[in-house]
Amino acid sequence: MARLSVIILTNNRLARLQRCLERLIPQLDDGDEALVIDSGSVDGTREHFQRDAPPKTRFLMYDRPGSWAEERNWGVAQARGDLIAFLDDDCMTGAEW
């Protein structure tokens, strides 16, 4: 079975990101991952994920200034899945996304 990596870029939107993950995580199968790429948040996002990362979630910092396209491409290079999906941090997935 193919594994899925869902790449989510974020910056200073912890509350929205948490709601996004609350809907997404229950839909991920074993071996799937939500790959959160943070581009320098100062709202406590990094600290939150260091102490309380949801299951099936990997949190990575993108410390180089660049475009969202560069961050997505970097996320693809970090992904462990066979399939890649992109989701914005303020999106709420449907029940059978």
Disulfide bonds with the S-S distance in Angstrom:
none
